[in-house]
Amino acid sequence: MSSLAILAVSLLIALAGAFVGARRSAALRPAPDEKLHSRPVYHGAFVFVWSAVPALLVLIAANVAGPIIAEAPVREAVEDSAPDTAVPPAVRAQLIDALAAGMRVLPSDEFATVDNLPLAEVVPLLQRRGVAIATATDDAMVRPAAAKVRIENTVQIGKAIITILAALAGAALGLKRIAPRLRARNQVEIVVRAILILCSMIAIVTTVGIIMSMLSETVEFFRRVDPSTFFFGTVWDPRFAAAGSSGEAGQFGLVPLLAGTLYIAFVAMLFAVPVGLFAAIYMAEYAKPRTRSVVKPLLEVLAGIPTIVYGFFALVTVGPFLRDLSAQINGLVTGDYTNFIQAQSILTAGLVMGIMLIPFVSSLSDDIITAVPRSLRDGSLGLGATRSETIKRVVLPAALPGIVSALLLTASRAIGETMIVVLAAGVAARLTINPFEAMTTVTVKIVNQLTGDLEFNSPQTLVAFALGITLFVITLGLNIIALSIVRKYREQYE
């Protein structure tokens, strides 16, 4: 029985216990001078908690301890066995790793006559299913592998029995404790509070996990490449040396990638913020309900379009349009019909990315402006201010902290965009202030460095983790700056 099936059976037992507990609580007849402390629904939830929580804890513990229990005796037997001259050391190491990874190792002669198929056809089929095939020189590993399979089956059966017994015992104990003065509601609320705390910690634990996973590889990268050449280098040329080669690793200058990331994000924000903010002000303060009910969903449709579609739009439509437009303008001014805007350029990527970011700015800002209390507007209008003055001097200052948060979210979205940049700005890592030329971003190079058949421990691959941790630090810095601005303005406003 799989872990999912065990969990489903345990939940069914818990639900059945909850139903019986609620019925039993409803049938209680307390003494005349006492009454039920908790409603029947809380008694049912109490039984559910007593049944489901122990079963879940047992299942988690079994899933953690099961592989250890199954692998320990087999690994010990393999490692303690005398070296067999018929089994090369490399083959032994590979088979031990296969055992540790939970793969089955079976003798090849068992499959020589399966379905009357030749061995050459059977082996690839089994290997695609994750079954390692032992050859004639590897048969010494078959017995430990078979023992491991038997132990795994025993552990799986034991895990199912113990988990289901824990669910049944918990349900029985919960039903036994049902009484008129049982504080079922308080105990259920304690469990719910613990679940809420656990859920709130998921974001923190996930962030820490992301940092640690990137940090270890980043440290390894900086052991091979000088940090000063990475952070202050102006040339990006990671020459992909052959695997095992001791040749030059290339140049890993961050400056061109960081400049391209910030430049393209700035152009996108320069277009998205005014348009999105003005759209939000119109929908929140001027638009009629019927107009708002039509315009806002249409704007939010843009947020649901995949970024690769925006990239196609930039590559096929916006880029060629800007290129041809520049040629026409140049021809009218100088008589030379050569274009000065490349089809793949900073302007193309920023413009299309700005279109993509409009719904982020408009929708979030609209919700924030709408949340400003009506009393502030009425007070301003009652003092003789016009609607525009009320918006500028009352509504927007009150909504500014939320608007700054929305802009921060939008900026983070712009910095992390990849597909639009690949198709609209190219992959050329260069330093330029001309928005009509091509540049690239950090995220594009992360994708480039992690694709292909390069060794994972090479500097050309490890640099992706250094780029990722750099983006994380930049985003963290933006958050800190935004929070300080919001806190300072909120103190002045209050």
C-alpha positions as CSV (number, residue, x, y, z in Angstrom):
1,M,0.0,0.0,0.0
2,S,1.4,3.4,-1.0
3,S,1.8,6.3,1.4
4,L,-1.0,8.1,-0.4
5,A,-3.4,5.2,0.1
6,I,-2.4,4.9,3.8
7,L,-3.1,8.6,4.2
8,A,-6.5,8.3,2.5
9,V,-7.5,5.3,4.7
10,S,-6.4,7.2,7.9
11,L,-8.4,10.3,6.9
12,L,-11.5,8.2,6.2
13,I,-11.1,6.7,9.7
14,A,-10.8,10.2,11.2
15,L,-13.8,11.4,9.3
16,A,-15.9,8.4,10.5
17,G,-14.7,9.1,14.0
18,A,-15.7,12.8,13.7
19,F,-19.2,11.8,12.5
20,V,-19.7,9.4,15.4
21,G,-18.3,11.9,17.9
22,A,-20.7,14.6,16.8
23,R,-23.6,12.2,17.0
24,R,-22.5,11.0,20.4
25,S,-22.2,14.6,21.6
26,A,-25.6,15.5,20.3
27,A,-27.1,12.5,22.2
28,L,-25.5,13.5,25.6
29,R,-28.0,14.3,28.3
30,P,-26.1,16.6,30.8
31,A,-27.3,17.0,34.4
32,P,-29.8,19.8,35.1
33,D,-27.2,22.0,36.7
34,E,-24.6,21.6,33.8
35,K,-24.5,22.1,30.1
36,L,-22.3,21.2,27.2
37,H,-19.1,23.2,27.2
38,S,-18.6,22.8,23.4
39,R,-21.0,22.2,20.5
40,P,-21.3,18.8,18.9
41,V,-19.3,20.0,15.9
42,Y,-16.3,20.7,18.1
43,H,-16.6,17.3,19.7
44,G,-16.5,15.8,16.2
45,A,-13.5,17.9,15.3
46,F,-11.9,16.8,18.6
47,V,-12.1,13.2,17.6
48,F,-10.9,14.0,14.1
49,V,-7.8,15.7,15.5
50,W,-7.1,12.8,17.9
51,S,-7.3,10.3,15.0
52,A,-5.7,12.2,12.1
53,V,-2.7,13.9,13.8
54,P,-1.1,10.8,15.4
55,A,-1.6,8.9,12.2
56,L,0.0,11.7,10.2
57,L,2.9,11.9,12.5
58,V,3.5,8.1,12.4
59,L,3.3,8.2,8.6
60,I,5.9,11.0,8.4
61,A,8.2,9.2,10.8
62,A,7.8,5.9,8.9
63,N,8.6,7.6,5.6
64,V,11.7,9.1,7.0
65,A,12.9,6.1,8.9
66,G,11.8,3.4,6.3
67,P,14.6,4.0,3.7
68,I,17.2,4.1,6.5
69,I,16.0,0.8,8.0
70,A,15.9,-0.8,4.5
71,E,19.3,0.4,3.3
72,A,21.4,0.1,6.5
73,P,21.9,-3.7,6.6
74,V,22.3,-4.0,2.8
75,R,24.8,-1.2,2.6
76,E,26.7,-2.7,5.6
77,A,26.7,-6.1,3.9
78,V,28.0,-4.7,0.6
79,E,30.7,-2.5,2.2
80,D,31.9,-5.3,4.6
81,S,32.1,-8.0,1.9
82,A,35.5,-9.0,0.6
83,P,36.5,-7.5,-2.7
84,D,35.6,-9.8,-5.6
85,T,38.1,-9.8,-8.4
86,A,35.3,-10.5,-10.8
87,V,33.6,-7.2,-9.9
88,P,35.6,-4.1,-10.9
89,P,35.7,-1.3,-8.2
90,A,33.9,1.1,-10.5
91,V,31.1,-1.4,-11.0
92,R,30.8,-2.0,-7.2
93,A,30.6,1.8,-6.5
94,Q,27.9,2.2,-9.2
95,L,25.8,-0.6,-7.8
96,I,26.2,0.6,-4.2
97,D,24.9,4.1,-5.3
98,A,22.0,2.3,-7.2
99,L,21.1,0.5,-4.0
100,A,21.2,3.7,-2.0
101,A,19.0,5.4,-4.6
102,G,16.3,2.7,-4.2
103,M,16.9,1.1,-7.6
104,R,16.3,-2.7,-8.0
105,V,19.3,-4.7,-9.3
106,L,18.3,-8.0,-10.8
107,P,20.4,-10.7,-12.6
108,S,20.4,-10.4,-16.3
109,D,19.8,-14.2,-17.0
110,E,16.3,-13.9,-15.4
111,F,15.3,-11.7,-18.4
112,A,16.9,-13.6,-21.2
113,T,13.7,-15.5,-22.0
114,V,11.1,-13.0,-20.9
115,D,8.3,-13.1,-23.4
116,N,10.8,-14.9,-25.7
117,L,12.5,-11.5,-26.3
118,P,16.2,-11.2,-26.7
119,L,18.2,-9.7,-23.9
120,A,19.1,-6.7,-26.1
121,E,15.5,-5.7,-26.3
122,V,14.5,-6.4,-22.7
123,V,17.3,-4.6,-20.9
124,P,16.6,-1.1,-22.4
125,L,12.9,-1.5,-21.5
126,L,13.7,-2.3,-17.9
127,Q,16.3,0.4,-17.6
128,R,13.7,3.0,-18.7
129,R,11.6,1.8,-15.8
130,G,14.4,2.5,-13.4
131,V,15.6,-1.2,-13.0
132,A,19.4,-1.6,-13.1
133,I,20.4,-4.9,-14.8
134,A,23.3,-6.8,-13.3
135,T,25.5,-8.5,-15.8
136,A,27.4,-11.7,-15.3
137,T,30.2,-9.9,-13.5
138,D,27.7,-8.0,-11.3
139,D,25.8,-11.0,-10.0
140,A,27.5,-10.8,-6.6
141,M,25.3,-7.8,-5.8
142,V,22.0,-9.5,-6.6
143,R,21.5,-11.1,-3.2
144,P,22.0,-7.9,-1.1
145,A,19.6,-6.1,-3.6
146,A,17.0,-8.8,-3.2
147,A,17.3,-8.6,0.6
148,K,16.8,-4.8,0.3
149,V,13.6,-5.3,-1.7
150,R,12.3,-7.7,0.9
151,I,13.0,-5.3,3.7
152,E,11.3,-2.5,1.8
153,N,8.2,-4.6,1.4
154,T,8.2,-5.5,5.1
155,V,8.7,-1.9,6.1
156,Q,5.8,-0.8,3.8
157,I,3.4,-3.3,5.3
158,G,4.5,-2.4,8.8
159,K,4.0,1.3,8.0
160,A,0.5,0.7,6.8
161,I,-0.5,-1.4,9.9
162,I,1.0,1.0,12.4
163,T,-0.5,4.1,10.8
164,I,-4.0,2.6,10.5
165,L,-3.8,1.3,14.1
166,A,-2.7,4.8,15.3
167,A,-5.7,6.3,13.5
168,L,-8.1,3.8,15.1
169,A,-6.6,4.1,18.5
170,G,-6.8,7.9,18.3
171,A,-10.4,7.8,17.2
172,A,-11.3,5.4,20.0
173,L,-9.6,7.5,22.6
174,G,-11.2,10.7,21.3
175,L,-14.7,9.1,21.4
176,K,-14.0,7.8,25.0
177,R,-13.2,11.3,26.2
178,I,-16.4,12.9,25.0
179,A,-18.3,14.3,28.0
180,P,-20.5,17.3,28.7
181,R,-17.7,19.4,30.2
182,L,-15.0,18.4,27.8
183,R,-13.2,21.5,26.5
184,A,-13.2,20.3,22.9
185,R,-13.4,23.7,21.4
186,N,-10.3,24.9,23.3
187,Q,-8.2,21.9,22.3
188,V,-9.3,22.1,18.6
189,E,-8.4,25.8,18.5
190,I,-5.0,25.0,19.9
191,V,-4.4,22.5,17.0
192,V,-5.8,25.0,14.5
193,R,-3.5,27.7,15.8
194,A,-0.5,25.4,15.5
195,I,-1.5,24.6,11.9
196,L,-1.7,28.4,11.1
197,I,1.7,29.0,12.7
198,L,3.1,26.1,10.6
199,C,1.6,27.5,7.5
200,S,3.0,31.0,8.2
201,M,6.4,29.5,8.7
202,I,6.4,27.9,5.3
203,A,7.4,31.1,3.6
204,I,10.3,31.6,6.0
205,V,11.5,28.0,5.7
206,T,11.2,28.2,1.9
207,T,13.2,31.4,1.8
208,V,15.9,29.9,4.0
209,G,16.0,26.8,1.9
210,I,16.4,28.8,-1.3
211,I,19.2,30.8,0.2
212,M,21.0,27.7,1.5
213,S,20.7,25.8,-1.7
214,M,22.2,28.7,-3.7
215,L,24.7,29.7,-1.1
216,S,26.6,26.4,-1.0
217,E,27.1,26.4,-4.8
218,T,27.9,30.1,-4.8
219,V,30.7,29.6,-2.2
220,E,32.1,26.8,-4.4
221,F,32.0,29.1,-7.4
222,F,33.9,31.9,-5.6
223,R,36.6,29.3,-4.6
224,R,37.4,29.0,-8.3
225,V,36.7,32.6,-9.5
226,D,37.9,35.7,-7.7
227,P,34.8,37.6,-6.4
228,S,36.3,41.0,-7.4
229,T,36.4,39.9,-11.0
230,F,32.8,38.7,-10.8
231,F,31.3,41.7,-9.2
232,F,33.4,44.4,-10.9
233,G,34.2,42.7,-14.2
234,T,32.9,44.3,-17.4
235,V,33.3,41.4,-19.7
236,W,31.0,38.3,-19.8
237,D,32.8,35.6,-21.7
238,P,32.3,32.2,-20.0
239,R,34.2,30.0,-22.4
240,F,32.7,26.5,-22.2
241,A,35.8,24.3,-21.9
242,A,35.5,20.6,-22.5
243,A,34.6,18.3,-19.5
244,G,37.7,17.7,-17.4
245,S,39.7,20.3,-19.2
246,S,42.1,22.5,-17.2
247,G,41.9,25.3,-19.7
248,E,40.8,28.9,-19.0
249,A,37.3,29.2,-17.6
250,G,36.6,32.5,-19.2
251,Q,35.5,35.9,-17.8
252,F,32.5,36.2,-15.5
253,G,31.9,39.9,-15.3
254,L,28.5,40.7,-13.6
255,V,28.4,44.4,-14.6
256,P,27.0,44.0,-18.2
257,L,24.3,41.6,-17.0
258,L,23.3,43.7,-14.0
259,A,23.2,46.9,-16.1
260,G,21.0,45.2,-18.7
261,T,18.7,43.9,-16.0
262,L,18.2,47.3,-14.4
263,Y,18.1,49.2,-17.7
264,I,15.3,47.0,-19.2
265,A,13.4,47.0,-15.9
266,F,13.7,50.8,-15.7
267,V,12.3,51.2,-19.2
268,A,9.4,48.8,-18.5
269,M,8.6,50.6,-15.2
270,L,8.8,54.0,-17.0
271,F,6.0,52.8,-19.3
272,A,3.9,50.7,-16.9
273,V,3.8,52.9,-13.8
274,P,2.2,56.0,-15.3
275,V,-0.3,54.1,-17.5
276,G,-1.2,51.6,-14.7
277,L,-1.5,54.3,-12.0
278,F,-3.6,56.6,-14.1
279,A,-5.8,53.7,-15.1
280,A,-6.2,52.8,-11.4
281,I,-7.2,56.4,-10.5
282,Y,-9.7,56.6,-13.3
283,M,-11.3,53.3,-12.3
284,A,-11.4,54.1,-8.6
285,E,-12.4,57.7,-8.7
286,Y,-14.0,58.7,-12.0
287,A,-15.4,55.6,-13.8
288,K,-19.0,54.6,-13.4
289,P,-19.7,51.1,-11.9
290,R,-20.7,49.8,-15.3
291,T,-17.6,51.1,-17.0
292,R,-15.4,49.8,-14.1
293,S,-17.0,46.3,-14.4
294,V,-15.9,46.1,-18.0
295,V,-12.5,47.9,-18.0
296,K,-10.9,46.2,-15.0
297,P,-11.4,42.6,-16.1
298,L,-10.1,43.6,-19.6
299,L,-7.0,45.0,-18.0
300,E,-6.5,42.0,-15.8
301,V,-6.7,39.7,-18.8
302,L,-3.2,40.9,-19.7
303,A,-1.9,39.4,-16.5
304,G,-3.0,35.9,-17.6
305,I,-1.2,35.9,-20.9
306,P,1.9,33.7,-20.8
307,T,5.2,35.7,-21.1
308,I,6.3,33.6,-24.1
309,V,3.3,35.1,-26.0
310,Y,4.5,38.6,-25.1
311,G,7.9,37.5,-26.4
312,F,6.5,36.4,-29.7
313,F,4.5,39.7,-29.9
314,A,7.8,41.6,-29.3
315,L,9.7,39.5,-31.8
316,V,7.1,39.5,-34.6
317,T,5.3,42.8,-34.2
318,V,6.8,45.4,-31.9
319,G,10.5,44.9,-32.8
320,P,10.0,45.0,-36.6
321,F,7.6,48.0,-36.2
322,L,10.1,50.0,-34.2
323,R,12.8,49.1,-36.7
324,D,10.8,50.2,-39.7
325,L,9.6,53.3,-38.0
326,S,13.1,54.3,-37.2
327,A,14.1,53.8,-40.8
328,Q,11.2,56.0,-42.0
329,I,12.1,58.8,-39.4
330,N,15.8,58.6,-40.4
331,G,14.9,58.8,-44.1
332,L,12.7,61.9,-43.6
333,V,15.4,63.6,-41.5
334,T,18.6,62.6,-43.3
335,G,17.5,61.0,-46.5
336,D,19.2,57.7,-45.4
337,Y,16.6,55.0,-44.9
338,T,18.7,52.9,-42.5
339,N,17.1,52.0,-39.2
340,F,18.7,53.2,-35.9
341,I,16.5,50.9,-33.7
342,Q,17.3,47.3,-33.8
343,A,14.5,44.7,-33.9
344,Q,16.0,43.2,-30.6
345,S,16.7,46.2,-28.4
346,I,16.2,47.5,-24.9
347,L,13.3,49.7,-26.0
348,T,11.5,46.7,-27.5
349,A,11.9,44.5,-24.4
350,G,11.0,47.4,-22.1
351,L,8.0,48.4,-24.0
352,V,6.5,44.9,-24.2
353,M,7.4,44.1,-20.6
354,G,5.7,47.4,-19.6
355,I,2.5,46.3,-21.3
356,M,2.7,43.0,-19.4
357,L,3.2,44.9,-16.1
358,I,0.3,47.3,-16.5
359,P,-2.3,45.0,-14.9
360,F,0.0,44.5,-11.9
361,V,0.2,48.2,-11.3
362,S,-3.4,49.1,-12.1
363,S,-5.2,46.2,-10.3
364,L,-3.2,46.5,-7.1
365,S,-3.3,50.3,-7.0
366,D,-7.1,50.3,-7.8
367,D,-7.7,48.0,-4.8
368,I,-5.5,50.1,-2.6
369,I,-7.1,53.4,-3.6
370,T,-10.6,52.0,-3.2
371,A,-9.7,50.9,0.3
372,V,-9.2,54.5,1.4
373,P,-12.0,55.4,3.8
374,R,-14.9,57.4,2.2
375,S,-14.9,59.8,5.2
376,L,-11.5,61.2,4.0
377,R,-13.0,62.1,0.6
378,D,-16.1,63.5,2.1
379,G,-14.2,65.7,4.6
380,S,-12.0,67.1,1.8
381,L,-14.9,67.8,-0.5
382,G,-16.8,69.3,2.5
383,L,-13.9,71.8,3.0
384,G,-14.3,73.0,-0.6
385,A,-11.6,71.0,-2.3
386,T,-12.2,69.8,-5.9
387,R,-12.2,66.1,-6.8
388,S,-8.7,66.4,-8.4
389,E,-7.4,68.2,-5.3
390,T,-8.9,65.5,-3.1
391,I,-7.2,62.8,-5.1
392,K,-3.8,64.5,-5.1
393,R,-3.7,65.7,-1.5
394,V,-5.9,63.2,0.4
395,V,-6.5,59.9,-1.4
396,L,-3.0,59.3,-2.9
397,P,-1.1,60.2,0.2
398,A,-3.3,57.8,2.2
399,A,-2.8,55.1,-0.3
400,L,0.9,55.7,-0.9
401,P,2.2,52.9,1.3
402,G,0.1,50.3,-0.6
403,I,1.0,51.8,-3.9
404,V,4.7,51.6,-3.1
405,S,4.3,48.0,-2.2
406,A,2.5,47.4,-5.6
407,L,5.3,49.1,-7.4
408,L,7.9,47.0,-5.6
409,L,6.1,43.9,-6.6
410,T,6.0,45.1,-10.2
411,A,9.7,45.9,-10.1
412,S,10.5,42.5,-8.8
413,R,8.4,41.0,-11.6
414,A,10.3,43.1,-14.1
415,I,13.7,42.1,-12.7
416,G,12.9,38.4,-12.8
417,E,11.4,38.3,-16.4
418,T,13.2,36.0,-18.8
419,M,11.3,35.0,-21.9
420,I,10.5,38.5,-23.1
421,V,14.1,39.5,-22.8
422,V,15.3,36.5,-24.7
423,L,13.1,37.2,-27.7
424,A,13.0,41.0,-27.5
425,A,16.4,42.0,-26.3
426,G,18.6,39.1,-27.3
427,V,21.4,37.4,-25.4
428,A,24.3,39.7,-26.1
429,A,26.0,40.8,-22.8
430,R,27.2,44.3,-23.5
431,L,27.5,47.7,-21.8
432,T,25.6,50.5,-23.6
433,I,23.4,53.5,-22.8
434,N,21.7,53.4,-26.1
435,P,18.2,52.1,-25.6
436,F,18.0,51.2,-29.3
437,E,20.6,48.5,-29.0
438,A,20.4,44.9,-27.6
439,M,21.4,43.9,-24.1
440,T,20.6,40.9,-21.9
441,T,19.7,40.3,-18.2
442,V,20.9,38.1,-15.3
443,T,17.9,35.7,-15.6
444,V,18.7,35.0,-19.3
445,K,22.2,34.0,-18.5
446,I,21.1,31.8,-15.6
447,V,19.0,29.8,-18.0
448,N,21.9,29.7,-20.5
449,Q,24.4,28.5,-18.0
450,L,22.1,25.7,-16.6
451,T,21.2,24.3,-20.0
452,G,23.3,21.9,-22.1
453,D,25.5,19.0,-21.2
454,L,28.1,20.8,-19.3
455,E,29.4,19.3,-16.0
456,F,27.4,20.6,-13.1
457,N,30.5,21.4,-11.0
458,S,32.2,23.5,-13.6
459,P,32.6,27.3,-13.1
460,Q,30.4,27.9,-16.1
461,T,27.5,26.2,-14.3
462,L,28.2,27.3,-10.8
463,V,28.1,30.9,-11.9
464,A,24.3,30.6,-12.3
465,F,24.0,30.2,-8.5
466,A,26.1,33.3,-8.0
467,L,23.9,35.2,-10.3
468,G,20.8,33.9,-8.5
469,I,22.0,35.0,-5.1
470,T,22.9,38.4,-6.5
471,L,19.3,38.8,-7.8
472,F,18.1,37.8,-4.3
473,V,20.2,40.4,-2.6
474,I,19.0,43.1,-5.0
475,T,15.4,42.2,-4.4
476,L,16.0,42.2,-0.6
477,G,17.6,45.6,-0.9
478,L,14.5,46.9,-2.8
479,N,12.3,45.6,-0.1
480,I,14.3,47.3,2.6
481,I,14.4,50.6,0.8
482,A,10.6,50.5,0.1
483,L,9.8,49.6,3.7
484,S,11.9,52.5,5.0
485,I,10.2,55.0,2.6
486,V,6.8,53.7,3.6
487,R,7.5,53.9,7.3
488,K,8.9,57.4,7.1
489,Y,6.0,58.7,5.0
490,R,3.4,57.0,7.2
491,E,4.9,58.7,10.3
492,Q,4.6,62.1,8.5
493,Y,1.1,61.4,7.3
494,E,-0.2,60.2,10.7
